[in-house]
Amino acid sequence: MISHWCKHWFELYPNEPAHFLQIIDEVIKNEDYSLYTNMRSKGLHAKDYAWPNIKQLYSEILHEEDWCILMDIFFAYPDKINLIYYFTAVLVIEHRDVVSGIEDPEELASYDFSA
């Protein structure tokens, strides 16, 4: 199942999957426009905040129990892979106060969303 979901994620390797990351940007744009414009004005894009977490399936930012719960949800609803993109967008929106203050793409890429 994961290989089915992820098969297009690495087609452009070593580049990130722009189409999928654009989906996350659009979700943030629709749900929190001020955060979206703030990030865009600083040159921050989904490749900076989303791709590092997605390519590791959130294993670096979630505690083991939370990661298992998230994977259970993804496996329970295999026809709803878009949940992974919504989860990523919500994670960024939940951390909007910190994310809004970040100026550098590298700092955003290394931000610990588990805090």
Order of alpha helices (4+ residues) and beta strands (2+ residues): alpha-alpha-alpha-alpha-alpha-alpha-alpha-alpha-alpha
